[in-house]
């Protein structure tokens, strides 16, 4: 009787703990910005596009930021998790791509379009790895001031449980995977992931292929940091490297070089104007990106917004 009562008490306590965890998670979710909820709704309706990059390495698009997948007997590796509502489609795409059970999820940085699916993928069996600052950012309230967004701490199940400061190496499915922290660039949490045998490089949001990037100055990003991150990636890449940007189509070293050159050119023009004590609005009015707009002004960050970010972080 005593043993049975202890068992009942344990079950009641376990149920209460589970309910408390679910309640806390729901409360956190209720505090998310409308922009995130709208993006989740859009992700529900967006099919996952799978592109084979190597025998067992794939690019998955449509869940949020671009996602890399490695398949094989050691288990699946995913780079970034997209939006939570896209996780069922993401899991189905991973299963169709190749053998392996859920194993390793790597976050390129803390932003919601790359980490919102963490909790659901953790539930599906993935262990989450990220740079130390990603854990710090996701564990505490954050703001993206440029968009007027405030984020509560992420649920416990969404947080990385394996972290590193500068570098980490993972050997899985016949390849060595290098994880390396950039100095603050797009944020202060950015890393690249290099599948060395496959020669596939995921640059996260330090590379936007084909349009002006967003740089999150609220969490350590700067134009100089972006340029340095691109220089680091360019030194690693070869002409045959398949380069995955955080957003946009699969890239080449030549396209990454063009992105770097645009960033450097805009930085130099804005810095020169700022050195004359011109205000942010005065610099924006001079249209320092004019020579690049035909190619790069095609995304959600318009030239004026981009110039403002460069001005404030140069």
C-alpha positions as CSV (number, residue, x, y, z in Angstrom):
1,X,0.0,0.0,0.0
2,X,2.8,2.4,0.9
3,X,4.6,1.6,-2.4
4,X,1.4,2.2,-4.3
5,X,0.8,5.5,-2.6
6,X,4.3,6.6,-3.4
7,X,3.7,5.6,-7.0
8,X,0.5,7.6,-7.2
9,X,2.2,10.6,-5.6
10,X,5.0,10.4,-8.1
11,X,2.6,10.2,-11.0
12,X,0.7,13.2,-9.7
13,X,3.9,15.2,-9.3
14,X,5.1,14.2,-12.8
15,X,1.7,15.2,-14.3
16,X,1.8,18.5,-12.5
17,X,5.4,19.2,-13.6
18,X,4.5,18.4,-17.2
19,X,1.4,20.6,-17.1
20,X,3.5,23.4,-15.6
21,X,6.0,23.1,-18.4
22,X,3.3,23.1,-21.1
23,X,1.6,26.1,-19.4
24,X,4.9,28.0,-19.3
25,X,5.6,27.2,-23.0
26,X,2.1,28.4,-24.0
27,X,2.5,31.6,-22.0
28,X,5.8,32.3,-23.8
29,X,4.2,31.5,-27.2
30,X,1.4,33.9,-26.4
31,X,3.9,36.8,-26.0
32,X,5.4,36.3,-29.5
33,X,5.2,39.2,-32.0
34,X,2.4,39.2,-34.6
35,X,5.2,39.1,-37.2
36,X,6.2,35.6,-36.0
37,X,2.6,34.3,-35.9
38,X,2.0,35.6,-39.4
39,X,5.2,33.9,-40.6
40,X,4.1,30.6,-39.0
41,X,0.8,30.9,-40.8
42,X,2.6,31.4,-44.1
43,X,5.0,28.5,-43.4
44,X,2.0,26.2,-43.1
45,X,1.2,26.8,-46.7
46,X,4.7,26.7,-48.1
47,X,6.0,23.4,-49.5
48,X,9.5,22.3,-48.7
49,X,11.8,22.3,-51.7
50,X,14.7,19.7,-51.6
51,X,17.8,20.2,-53.6
52,X,20.6,17.6,-53.6
53,X,24.0,19.1,-53.1
54,X,26.1,15.9,-52.5
55,X,25.5,12.2,-52.0
56,X,23.9,12.8,-48.6
57,X,23.7,16.6,-48.2
58,X,20.7,18.6,-49.2
59,X,19.3,22.1,-49.2
60,X,15.8,22.4,-47.8
61,X,13.9,25.7,-48.5
62,X,10.5,26.9,-47.5
63,X,10.5,26.5,-43.8
64,X,12.0,29.9,-43.0
65,X,15.7,30.5,-43.4
66,X,17.6,28.0,-45.6
67,X,18.2,24.6,-44.0
68,X,21.0,22.1,-44.7
69,X,20.4,18.4,-44.2
70,X,22.9,15.5,-43.9
71,X,21.5,12.0,-44.0
72,X,23.1,8.7,-43.1
73,X,23.3,5.8,-40.6
74,X,24.7,7.9,-37.8
75,X,21.5,10.0,-37.8
76,X,20.2,13.2,-39.6
77,X,22.0,16.5,-39.1
78,X,19.9,19.6,-39.7
79,X,21.3,23.2,-39.9
80,X,18.5,25.5,-38.6
81,X,14.9,24.7,-37.8
82,X,12.7,27.3,-39.6
83,X,9.3,28.0,-38.3
84,X,7.5,25.6,-35.9
85,X,4.6,25.1,-38.1
86,X,6.8,23.8,-40.9
87,X,8.4,21.1,-38.8
88,X,6.0,18.3,-39.9
89,X,6.8,19.0,-43.5
90,X,10.5,19.4,-42.7
91,X,10.6,16.0,-41.0
92,X,8.8,14.4,-43.9
93,X,11.3,16.0,-46.4
94,X,14.2,14.8,-44.3
95,X,12.8,11.3,-44.2
96,X,12.3,11.2,-47.9
97,X,15.8,12.5,-48.6
98,X,17.7,9.6,-47.1
99,X,18.1,7.1,-44.2
100,X,18.7,8.1,-40.6
101,X,16.9,9.0,-37.5
102,X,16.7,12.5,-36.0
103,X,19.9,13.3,-34.2
104,X,21.7,16.7,-34.5
105,X,20.2,20.2,-35.0
106,X,22.7,23.1,-35.4
107,X,21.6,26.7,-35.1
108,X,23.5,29.2,-37.2
109,X,22.3,32.1,-34.9
110,X,19.5,33.0,-32.6
111,X,16.9,34.6,-34.9
112,X,13.4,33.2,-34.8
113,X,13.2,32.3,-38.5
114,X,16.1,29.9,-37.9
115,X,15.2,28.7,-34.4
116,X,11.4,28.7,-34.0
117,X,11.2,25.0,-34.9
118,X,13.7,24.0,-32.2
119,X,11.2,22.9,-29.6
120,X,9.3,20.7,-32.1
121,X,12.5,19.2,-33.5
122,X,13.8,18.5,-30.0
123,X,10.6,16.7,-29.3
124,X,11.1,14.7,-32.5
125,X,14.6,13.5,-31.2
126,X,17.1,16.1,-32.2
127,X,19.8,17.4,-29.8
128,X,20.4,21.1,-30.3
129,X,24.0,22.6,-30.8
130,X,24.8,26.3,-31.1
131,X,27.4,28.9,-30.2
132,X,27.3,30.0,-26.6
133,X,25.8,33.4,-27.4
134,X,22.8,31.8,-29.1
135,X,21.9,30.1,-25.8
136,X,22.3,33.4,-24.0
137,X,20.1,35.2,-26.4
138,X,17.4,32.6,-26.5
139,X,17.4,32.2,-22.7
140,X,16.6,35.9,-22.1
141,X,14.2,38.6,-23.5
142,X,15.5,40.1,-26.8
143,X,14.6,43.0,-29.0
144,X,15.1,43.5,-32.7
145,X,14.7,47.3,-32.6
146,X,14.8,47.8,-36.4
147,X,11.5,46.0,-36.7
148,X,10.1,46.9,-33.3
149,X,10.0,43.3,-32.2
150,X,10.2,42.0,-28.6
151,X,10.8,38.3,-27.8
152,X,10.3,36.5,-24.5
153,X,12.8,33.8,-23.5
154,X,12.4,30.6,-25.6
155,X,10.9,27.5,-24.0
156,X,13.4,25.3,-22.3
157,X,13.0,22.5,-24.9
158,X,14.0,25.0,-27.6
159,X,17.3,25.9,-26.1
160,X,20.6,24.5,-27.3
161,X,22.0,21.9,-24.9
162,X,25.4,21.6,-26.5
163,X,27.3,24.9,-26.9
164,X,30.8,26.1,-27.8
165,X,32.7,29.4,-27.9
166,X,34.9,29.4,-31.0
167,X,35.0,26.0,-32.8
168,X,33.5,22.6,-32.7
169,X,34.0,19.5,-34.9
170,X,31.4,16.8,-35.5
171,X,32.2,13.5,-37.3
172,X,29.1,12.0,-38.7
173,X,27.9,10.0,-41.7
174,X,31.4,9.8,-43.2
175,X,32.1,13.5,-43.1
176,X,33.8,16.0,-40.8
177,X,31.6,19.0,-40.0
178,X,33.3,22.1,-38.8
179,X,31.3,24.7,-36.8
180,X,33.1,28.0,-36.4
181,X,32.0,31.2,-34.7
182,X,32.3,34.5,-36.7
183,X,33.1,37.6,-34.8
184,X,29.9,39.7,-34.4
185,X,28.5,40.1,-37.9
186,X,24.8,39.7,-38.6
187,X,24.5,39.2,-34.8
188,X,26.9,38.2,-32.1
189,X,25.8,34.6,-32.4
190,X,26.7,33.7,-36.0
191,X,28.6,30.6,-37.0
192,X,29.3,28.8,-40.3
193,X,28.9,25.1,-40.8
194,X,31.3,23.4,-43.3
195,X,30.6,19.9,-44.5
196,X,34.2,19.3,-45.5
197,X,34.0,16.2,-47.7
198,X,30.8,17.3,-49.3
199,X,32.3,20.9,-49.7
200,X,29.1,22.5,-48.6
201,X,29.3,25.7,-46.6
202,X,26.3,27.1,-44.7
203,X,26.9,30.8,-43.9
204,X,23.7,31.6,-42.1
205,X,22.6,35.2,-42.3
206,X,26.1,36.5,-42.9
207,X,25.2,35.9,-46.6
208,X,22.0,37.1,-48.2
209,X,22.2,36.0,-51.9
210,X,20.8,38.5,-54.3
211,X,19.5,41.3,-52.0
212,X,20.5,43.8,-49.3
213,X,20.9,42.0,-45.9
214,X,19.4,42.8,-42.6
215,X,22.0,43.4,-39.9
216,X,20.8,43.2,-36.4
217,X,22.5,46.0,-34.5
218,X,20.4,45.2,-31.4
219,X,22.3,42.0,-30.9
220,X,25.8,43.0,-31.9
221,X,25.6,43.1,-35.7
222,X,27.5,45.6,-37.8
223,X,28.5,46.3,-41.4
224,X,32.2,45.8,-40.6
225,X,31.4,42.5,-38.9
226,X,29.5,41.3,-42.0
227,X,32.4,42.2,-44.3
228,X,34.9,40.4,-42.0
229,X,32.6,37.3,-41.9
230,X,32.4,37.2,-45.7
231,X,36.2,37.5,-45.9
232,X,36.5,34.5,-43.6
233,X,34.1,32.5,-45.7
234,X,35.8,33.5,-48.9
235,X,39.1,32.3,-47.6
236,X,37.6,28.9,-46.9
237,X,35.6,28.4,-50.1
238,X,36.8,27.1,-53.4
239,X,35.3,27.6,-56.8
240,X,33.5,24.3,-56.3
241,X,32.0,25.0,-52.9
242,X,28.3,25.1,-52.7
243,X,27.5,28.0,-50.4
244,X,24.1,28.1,-48.6
245,X,23.0,31.7,-47.6
246,X,20.6,32.4,-44.8
247,X,18.2,33.6,-47.4
248,X,18.1,33.5,-51.2
249,X,19.2,30.8,-53.7
250,X,22.2,28.5,-53.4
251,X,25.3,30.5,-53.9
252,X,28.8,30.2,-55.4
253,X,32.1,31.7,-54.3
254,X,31.7,34.3,-57.1
255,X,28.3,35.3,-55.8
256,X,29.6,35.5,-52.2
257,X,32.5,37.7,-53.5
258,X,29.9,40.0,-55.2
259,X,28.0,40.3,-52.0
260,X,31.2,41.1,-50.1
261,X,32.2,43.7,-52.7
262,X,28.7,45.4,-52.5
263,X,28.9,45.5,-48.7
264,X,32.4,47.0,-48.8
265,X,31.4,49.6,-51.4
266,X,28.3,50.8,-49.5
267,X,30.3,50.9,-46.3
268,X,33.0,53.1,-47.8
269,X,30.5,55.5,-49.4
270,X,28.5,55.8,-46.2
271,X,31.6,56.2,-44.0
272,X,32.9,59.0,-46.3
273,X,29.6,60.9,-46.0
274,X,29.3,60.3,-42.3
275,X,32.9,61.7,-41.8
276,X,31.6,65.1,-43.1
277,X,29.2,65.1,-40.1
278,X,26.2,64.5,-42.4
279,X,23.2,63.2,-40.4
280,X,21.7,59.7,-41.1
281,X,18.8,61.3,-43.0
282,X,21.2,63.4,-45.1
283,X,23.3,60.4,-46.0
284,X,20.1,58.4,-47.0
285,X,19.0,61.3,-49.2
286,X,22.3,61.2,-51.1
287,X,21.4,57.6,-52.3
288,X,24.9,56.0,-51.7
289,X,23.6,52.6,-52.9
290,X,22.4,53.9,-56.2
291,X,25.0,52.0,-58.3
292,X,24.0,48.7,-56.6
293,X,20.2,49.0,-56.4
294,X,19.4,47.4,-59.7
295,X,20.9,44.2,-58.5
296,X,20.5,44.2,-54.7
297,X,17.3,46.1,-54.0
298,X,15.0,43.1,-54.4
299,X,14.4,41.9,-50.9
300,X,12.5,43.1,-47.8
301,X,15.4,45.5,-46.8
302,X,15.1,48.5,-49.1
303,X,18.1,50.8,-49.9
304,X,17.1,53.5,-47.4
305,X,16.8,51.0,-44.5
306,X,20.1,49.4,-45.4
307,X,21.9,52.7,-45.6
308,X,20.5,53.6,-42.1
309,X,21.8,50.4,-40.7
310,X,25.2,50.9,-42.3
311,X,25.3,54.5,-41.0
312,X,24.6,53.5,-37.4
313,X,27.1,50.6,-37.3
314,X,30.0,51.9,-39.5
